[in-house]
Amino acid sequence: MIDAGALLFVLLAQQFEQRGFIENRAVVYPQTAPNDSGHLVDELLLREEASYKFAPWLTVSGAFDARTDSHRQTAREWVLDADDRSIQRPPFSVRRLSATIHRGKVTAVIGRQLVRWGKTDILNPTDRFAPKDYLSSVVDADVLGVSAARFTYESGGDTIDLVWQPWFTPSRTPLLNQRWTALPAEAAGVSLKDAGARYPGGSQYGARWNHIGSGYEYSLCFFDGYQNLPSFDAVFSPLPEAVAPLINVSRTYPKLRLYGGDAAVPLRWLTVKGEAAYFTSSTPGAEEYALYVIQLERQVKEWSFVGGYAGSVVTRDAASPLQFAPDRGFAKSFVGRAGLTIDANRSLAIETAVRAGGSFVRFEYSQLFGQHWRATGGIAWIRGDMGDFIGQYRRNSYGSLAIRYSF
């Protein structure tokens, strides 16, 4: 006789999926920076992901993060965060929590989720619903989730993607008193205070149409919202002569409208990809510009190669030079990536960007031990001039080691 309780447990278990990991990552900086004397940053991250299929057409999924670090990049508060608007990383956060509804040719994802657009690597000009966390590295940033409703319609070789984001999620910028905020020589002896941010109200929305043809693929997209990378307002606060001058720095986010597209054409020996976007703004004094990427891809046995050029054209200069813009900072660069799958347990990756005034290269080796443990070691080498976006981080070359236990 079949036990009804056991059968129910088996059926429920078949609908539930869970996975996660705990990772400790140590980063060593051989050099100090003018605003950061630390040589070691240690980060601990626990990520739990789960999903439950309530019906063939309805799945609820989520991801939860718990973290801390040795460098005060993570707040020391018992708070569960769900919007990623804090200056520091929250110790507990909802990375994803969404319902996926699939009926026929239509898929809807409603809730906190990751939304990615574009086809190229290293730099994606059209990827506007993907703010990033630059707190601990400008050259290796993680994507943040956003609260949005996403509707996708697929028919034949055509896909229409509609996204509505009811409130704004910014990219997280480096802390003012740490090394990934590169201060000019003129700021020596000046105290900087983070005066917070003025977040825009209103929603963001966008649409993307992708077409797959015989031997090619392309898409066109539109976005209306706000720049998730900030412009800075600096206000001088006079203090007694015995005290260092104080400047209050606040963040603002200009209006942004994007028109863009991407394409991929597989050829006999390689694949050609391109992606471009034009950014306009109705905010007075905001910069208007275009970003584009042209790249080639090639797979040779266990090796994969990606190389190309990222460019930019400014059509209207910004009124204020105080901006944090990694996407434009990596423009006008020759970019490349190579990966080698040594075997089922080991891999090697090399990534580089070279500009006239600066360059960086990163080597990473990863190895799996047994079914649960993975070690990943890396070295990043950054060089250049202080006036260049990449070169200003020349004191931030580092070595890293991450140990991950997956469950």
C-alpha positions as CSV (number, residue, x, y, z in Angstrom):
1,M,0.0,0.0,0.0
2,I,1.3,3.5,-0.9
3,D,1.5,5.8,2.1
4,A,-0.5,9.0,1.2
5,G,1.8,11.2,3.4
6,A,5.0,9.9,1.7
7,L,3.5,10.3,-1.7
8,L,2.5,13.9,-1.0
9,F,6.0,14.7,0.3
10,V,7.5,13.3,-2.9
11,L,5.2,15.3,-5.1
12,L,5.9,18.5,-3.1
13,A,9.7,17.9,-3.2
14,Q,9.5,17.5,-7.0
15,Q,8.1,21.0,-7.3
16,F,10.7,22.6,-5.0
17,E,14.3,23.4,-6.0
18,Q,17.0,24.8,-3.7
19,R,20.7,25.6,-4.0
20,G,23.2,28.0,-2.6
21,F,26.8,28.7,-1.6
22,I,28.9,30.3,1.1
23,E,32.1,32.0,-0.2
24,N,35.0,33.7,1.5
25,R,37.0,36.0,-0.8
26,A,40.3,37.7,0.2
27,V,41.8,40.5,-1.9
28,V,45.3,41.7,-1.3
29,Y,46.6,45.1,-2.5
30,P,50.4,45.5,-2.5
31,Q,50.1,49.3,-2.6
32,T,48.2,51.7,-0.4
33,A,46.1,54.5,-1.8
34,P,46.0,58.2,-0.7
35,N,42.6,57.7,0.9
36,D,43.0,54.0,1.9
37,S,45.9,52.5,3.8
38,G,44.5,49.0,3.9
39,H,46.3,46.1,2.1
40,L,43.7,43.3,2.8
41,V,39.9,43.1,2.3
42,D,38.1,40.0,3.3
43,E,34.5,39.3,2.3
44,L,32.1,36.6,3.3
45,L,28.9,35.9,1.3
46,L,26.1,33.4,1.9
47,R,23.6,33.1,-1.0
48,E,20.5,30.9,-0.9
49,E,18.3,30.4,-4.0
50,A,15.0,28.6,-4.1
51,S,12.0,28.1,-6.4
52,Y,8.6,26.4,-6.1
53,K,6.4,25.4,-9.0
54,F,2.8,25.9,-7.9
55,A,1.4,25.0,-11.3
56,P,2.7,24.2,-14.8
57,W,2.2,27.9,-15.6
58,L,3.3,29.5,-12.3
59,T,6.7,29.4,-10.5
60,V,7.9,31.6,-7.6
61,S,11.6,32.0,-7.1
62,G,13.9,34.0,-4.9
63,A,17.5,34.6,-3.8
64,F,18.6,35.8,-0.4
65,D,22.1,37.2,0.5
66,A,23.8,37.5,3.9
67,R,27.2,39.1,3.9
68,T,29.9,40.9,5.9
69,D,33.5,42.1,5.3
70,S,36.5,43.5,7.0
71,H,36.5,46.9,5.4
72,R,33.1,48.4,6.4
73,Q,31.8,48.1,2.9
74,T,28.9,46.2,4.4
75,A,26.7,48.0,7.0
76,R,26.6,46.7,10.6
77,E,22.9,46.7,11.0
78,W,20.2,44.0,11.4
79,V,18.2,45.2,8.5
80,L,16.7,43.2,5.5
81,D,17.0,45.3,2.4
82,A,15.0,45.0,-0.8
83,D,15.8,48.1,-2.9
84,D,19.7,48.5,-2.9
85,R,19.7,52.2,-2.3
86,S,22.1,52.2,0.6
87,I,25.6,53.6,0.4
88,Q,27.1,50.5,2.0
89,R,26.0,47.0,1.1
90,P,23.2,45.7,3.3
91,P,24.1,42.8,5.6
92,F,20.9,41.0,4.6
93,S,19.2,41.6,1.2
94,V,16.6,40.1,-1.2
95,R,18.5,39.7,-4.4
96,R,15.5,38.2,-6.3
97,L,11.9,37.5,-5.4
98,S,9.6,37.1,-8.4
99,A,6.7,35.1,-9.9
100,T,7.0,33.7,-13.4
101,I,3.8,33.2,-15.3
102,H,4.0,31.3,-18.7
103,R,1.0,30.9,-20.9
104,G,1.4,30.0,-24.6
105,K,3.7,32.6,-26.2
106,V,3.7,35.0,-23.3
107,T,5.9,34.9,-20.3
108,A,5.6,37.4,-17.4
109,V,8.1,37.9,-14.6
110,I,6.8,40.2,-11.8
111,G,8.9,41.1,-8.8
112,R,12.6,41.6,-7.9
113,Q,14.7,40.2,-10.8
114,L,17.8,40.5,-13.0
115,V,17.1,42.0,-16.4
116,R,19.9,41.8,-19.0
117,W,19.9,43.2,-22.5
118,G,22.6,43.1,-25.2
119,K,24.9,40.6,-26.9
120,T,28.5,41.8,-26.5
121,D,30.9,41.1,-23.6
122,I,32.8,43.4,-21.2
123,L,30.7,46.5,-22.1
124,N,26.9,46.4,-22.9
125,P,25.7,49.8,-24.0
126,T,22.0,48.7,-24.2
127,D,21.9,47.0,-20.7
128,R,20.0,49.8,-18.9
129,F,17.9,47.7,-16.4
130,A,21.1,46.3,-14.9
131,P,22.6,48.6,-12.2
132,K,25.9,47.4,-10.8
133,D,27.7,47.2,-7.5
134,Y,31.1,49.0,-7.9
135,L,31.7,49.2,-4.2
136,S,34.7,46.9,-4.0
137,S,36.0,47.0,-7.6
138,V,35.4,49.1,-10.7
139,V,36.9,46.4,-13.0
140,D,34.8,43.5,-11.6
141,A,31.3,44.7,-10.7
142,D,28.3,42.5,-9.8
143,V,24.8,43.2,-11.3
144,L,22.0,44.3,-8.9
145,G,18.4,43.2,-9.1
146,V,15.5,45.6,-9.8
147,S,11.8,45.5,-8.9
148,A,10.0,45.3,-12.3
149,A,7.3,43.7,-14.4
150,R,8.7,42.1,-17.5
151,F,6.5,40.7,-20.3
152,T,8.0,38.6,-23.2
153,Y,6.2,37.5,-26.3
154,E,7.8,34.9,-28.5
155,S,6.6,33.9,-32.0
156,G,8.8,32.1,-34.5
157,G,12.1,34.0,-34.7
158,D,10.7,37.2,-33.1
159,T,10.8,38.2,-29.4
160,I,9.2,41.3,-27.9
161,D,10.4,42.3,-24.4
162,L,8.6,44.9,-22.4
163,V,9.9,46.1,-19.0
164,W,8.4,48.5,-16.5
165,Q,10.3,49.4,-13.4
166,P,8.1,51.3,-10.9
167,W,11.0,52.8,-8.8
168,F,14.6,53.6,-9.4
169,T,17.5,51.4,-8.4
170,P,21.0,53.1,-8.7
171,S,24.4,51.6,-9.2
172,R,26.3,51.4,-6.0
173,T,29.5,53.6,-6.1
174,P,32.7,53.2,-4.2
175,L,32.9,54.7,-0.7
176,L,34.6,58.1,-0.6
177,N,37.2,57.0,2.0
178,Q,38.3,53.9,0.1
179,R,40.7,53.1,-2.8
180,W,38.2,52.7,-5.6
181,T,37.3,56.4,-5.2
182,A,40.4,57.8,-6.9
183,L,40.9,61.4,-5.8
184,P,42.9,63.9,-7.8
185,A,46.0,65.5,-6.3
186,E,44.1,68.7,-5.8
187,A,41.9,67.0,-3.2
188,A,44.9,66.3,-0.9
189,G,44.2,67.7,2.6
190,V,40.5,68.1,1.9
191,S,37.9,66.1,3.9
192,L,35.0,64.7,1.8
193,K,31.6,63.9,3.4
194,D,28.9,61.8,1.7
195,A,25.8,64.0,1.7
196,G,23.6,61.3,0.4
197,A,21.6,61.1,-2.8
198,R,18.6,62.7,-4.5
199,Y,16.8,59.8,-6.0
200,P,14.5,60.5,-8.9
201,G,10.8,59.7,-8.6
202,G,8.7,58.1,-11.3
203,S,9.1,54.9,-13.2
204,Q,11.3,53.6,-16.0
205,Y,10.2,51.6,-19.0
206,G,11.7,50.0,-22.1
207,A,11.0,47.8,-25.0
208,R,13.3,45.4,-27.0
209,W,12.5,43.5,-30.3
210,N,14.8,40.7,-31.2
211,H,14.7,38.8,-34.5
212,I,16.5,35.6,-35.4
213,G,16.9,35.0,-39.1
214,S,18.8,32.6,-41.3
215,G,22.4,33.2,-40.4
216,Y,22.0,36.4,-38.4
217,E,20.3,37.9,-35.3
218,Y,19.6,41.5,-34.4
219,S,17.5,43.6,-32.0
220,L,16.3,47.1,-31.5
221,C,15.6,48.7,-28.1
222,F,14.3,51.8,-26.4
223,F,14.6,52.9,-22.8
224,D,13.1,55.9,-20.9
225,G,14.2,56.5,-17.3
226,Y,17.2,57.7,-15.5
227,Q,21.0,57.3,-15.5
228,N,21.9,54.7,-12.8
229,L,25.4,56.1,-12.6
230,P,25.6,59.4,-10.6
231,S,26.7,62.9,-11.2
232,F,28.1,64.6,-8.1
233,D,27.4,68.0,-6.6
234,A,30.1,69.3,-4.4
235,V,29.4,72.1,-1.8
236,F,32.2,73.7,0.2
237,S,31.6,74.0,4.0
238,P,33.9,76.7,5.6
239,L,35.5,75.5,8.8
240,P,37.9,77.0,11.3
241,E,41.5,77.3,9.9
242,A,42.7,74.5,12.2
243,V,40.4,72.0,10.6
244,A,40.8,70.6,7.1
245,P,38.4,72.0,4.5
246,L,35.2,70.0,4.2
247,I,33.3,69.3,0.9
248,N,29.8,67.8,1.0
249,V,29.3,65.5,-1.9
250,S,25.8,64.5,-3.0
251,R,24.7,62.2,-5.9
252,T,22.1,63.1,-8.6
253,Y,20.8,61.0,-11.4
254,P,19.9,62.7,-14.7
255,K,17.0,61.8,-17.0
256,L,18.0,59.3,-19.7
257,R,16.5,58.2,-23.0
258,L,18.2,55.5,-25.0
259,Y,17.9,54.3,-28.6
260,G,20.0,51.2,-29.4
261,G,20.4,47.9,-31.0
262,D,22.7,44.9,-31.4
263,A,23.5,42.2,-33.9
264,A,25.3,38.9,-34.3
265,V,26.4,37.2,-37.5
266,P,28.0,33.7,-37.3
267,L,30.5,33.2,-40.1
268,R,32.5,30.1,-41.0
269,W,35.6,30.9,-38.8
270,L,34.2,33.3,-36.2
271,T,31.1,35.3,-35.0
272,V,30.8,39.0,-35.5
273,K,28.9,40.9,-32.9
274,G,28.0,44.6,-32.5
275,E,26.1,46.7,-30.0
276,A,25.4,50.5,-30.0
277,A,23.2,53.0,-28.1
278,Y,22.6,56.7,-28.2
279,F,21.9,58.4,-24.9
280,T,20.0,61.7,-24.7
281,S,18.8,63.6,-21.6
282,S,16.3,66.4,-20.9
283,T,18.2,67.3,-17.7
284,P,20.0,70.6,-18.1
285,G,23.7,70.2,-18.2
286,A,23.6,66.4,-18.6
287,E,25.9,64.8,-21.2
288,E,24.6,63.2,-24.4
289,Y,26.7,60.6,-26.1
290,A,26.9,57.3,-28.0
291,L,28.5,54.0,-27.0
292,Y,29.3,51.2,-29.4
293,V,31.1,47.8,-29.3
294,I,32.4,45.7,-32.2
295,Q,33.8,42.3,-31.3
296,L,34.8,39.0,-32.9
297,E,34.4,35.6,-31.2
298,R,36.1,32.3,-32.0
299,Q,35.9,28.9,-30.4
300,V,39.0,26.6,-30.9
301,K,38.5,23.3,-29.1
302,E,38.6,24.1,-25.4
303,W,39.6,27.7,-26.0
304,S,37.2,30.6,-26.5
305,F,38.4,34.0,-27.7
306,V,36.6,37.4,-27.7
307,G,38.3,40.6,-29.0
308,G,37.1,43.9,-30.2
309,Y,36.9,47.7,-29.8
310,A,34.6,49.8,-27.5
311,G,34.1,53.4,-28.7
312,S,32.2,56.5,-27.7
313,V,31.2,59.8,-29.3
314,V,30.1,62.8,-27.1
315,T,27.5,65.0,-28.8
316,R,26.9,67.3,-25.7
317,D,29.5,67.8,-22.9
318,A,28.3,67.7,-19.3
319,A,28.2,71.0,-17.4
320,S,29.8,69.3,-14.3
321,P,33.0,67.2,-14.7
322,L,32.2,65.3,-11.4
323,Q,30.8,62.1,-12.7
324,F,31.3,58.4,-12.0
325,A,30.9,56.6,-15.4
326,P,32.7,53.3,-15.8
327,D,30.8,52.5,-19.0
328,R,32.3,55.5,-20.7
329,G,35.6,55.0,-18.8
330,F,36.1,51.7,-20.6
331,A,35.2,53.2,-24.0
332,K,37.9,54.0,-26.5
333,S,39.5,50.7,-25.5
334,F,40.6,47.5,-27.2
335,V,39.0,44.8,-25.1
336,G,39.6,41.1,-25.1
337,R,38.9,37.9,-23.2
338,A,40.2,34.4,-23.5
339,G,39.0,31.3,-21.7
340,L,40.3,27.7,-21.5
341,T,38.4,24.8,-20.2
342,I,41.2,22.5,-19.1
343,D,38.9,19.7,-18.0
344,A,35.6,19.2,-16.1
345,N,37.1,20.6,-12.9
346,R,39.6,23.3,-14.0
347,S,39.4,26.5,-16.1
348,L,41.5,29.5,-16.9
349,A,40.4,33.0,-18.0
350,I,42.2,36.1,-19.1
351,E,40.5,39.5,-19.6
352,T,42.0,42.9,-20.7
353,A,41.2,46.4,-21.7
354,V,43.8,48.8,-23.3
355,R,43.4,52.5,-23.8
356,A,45.8,55.2,-24.8
357,G,46.2,56.3,-21.1
358,G,45.6,53.1,-19.2
359,S,45.2,49.4,-19.2
360,F,44.3,46.4,-17.1
361,V,44.7,42.7,-17.4
362,R,43.2,40.0,-15.1
363,F,44.1,36.3,-14.9
364,E,41.8,33.9,-13.1
365,Y,42.2,30.2,-12.4
366,S,39.4,28.1,-11.0
367,Q,39.4,24.5,-9.7
368,L,36.7,22.3,-8.3
369,F,37.5,19.9,-5.5
370,G,35.0,17.1,-5.1
371,Q,31.3,18.0,-5.5
372,H,31.1,21.0,-3.3
373,W,34.4,22.9,-3.0
374,R,35.8,25.4,-5.5
375,A,38.9,27.6,-5.3
376,T,39.4,30.6,-7.6
377,G,42.6,32.6,-7.6
378,G,43.2,35.8,-9.6
379,I,45.6,38.6,-10.3
380,A,44.7,42.0,-11.7
381,W,47.4,44.4,-13.1
382,I,46.3,48.0,-13.6
383,R,48.6,50.7,-15.0
384,G,48.2,54.2,-16.6
385,D,48.1,57.9,-16.2
386,M,46.2,59.6,-13.4
387,G,44.1,61.5,-15.9
388,D,42.8,58.3,-17.5
389,F,39.8,56.5,-16.1
390,I,41.6,53.1,-15.9
391,G,45.0,54.6,-15.1
392,Q,43.7,56.5,-12.0
393,Y,43.4,53.1,-10.3
394,R,47.0,52.1,-10.9
395,R,47.5,51.7,-7.2
396,N,44.7,49.1,-7.1
397,S,46.4,46.1,-8.7
398,Y,45.5,43.1,-6.6
399,G,45.6,39.4,-6.0
400,S,42.5,37.5,-4.8
401,L,41.6,34.0,-3.6
402,A,37.9,32.8,-3.2
403,I,36.9,29.6,-1.5
404,R,33.3,28.5,-2.2
405,Y,31.3,25.7,-0.7
406,S,28.1,25.0,-2.8
407,F,25.1,23.1,-1.5
